[in-house]
Amino acid sequence: MQKATIHLDTLTCPSCAMKIENATKSLDGVEKESVKVLFNSSKLKFDFDDEKVKVEDVENAITKLGYQVIKSQVKAL
């Protein structure tokens, strides 16, 4: 398992955060219980199985919703 933090462009509302959270949770390989969008700091944190999903897959899901990713950080658990 890996732990990731994705820094997002400024979120404008809680419903934006919820959309990003739901899109991330829908990806196979993401530990759904770990997904948290920190609205005030514009960050998405989650744990994932890097054999099933890549951080780039999560970034693509976010950009498909119309939001921008600033940078990502990944750490091994």
C-alpha angles and dihedrals in degrees: 000000000000132000119220138188120195118195110215133200109262112300113225102198143010091250088061088055091049092051091052091046093051093047091051093047091052093063117099110241097032114114098235096203091057097056113112130162111205099209098191094051096034095235134138117207125188145146121235145176104245091204090064105032137017128215087244089062090056091046090051091050089052094048091048086060089055100257127123127236114215100187142329134223124196128193131180115242 
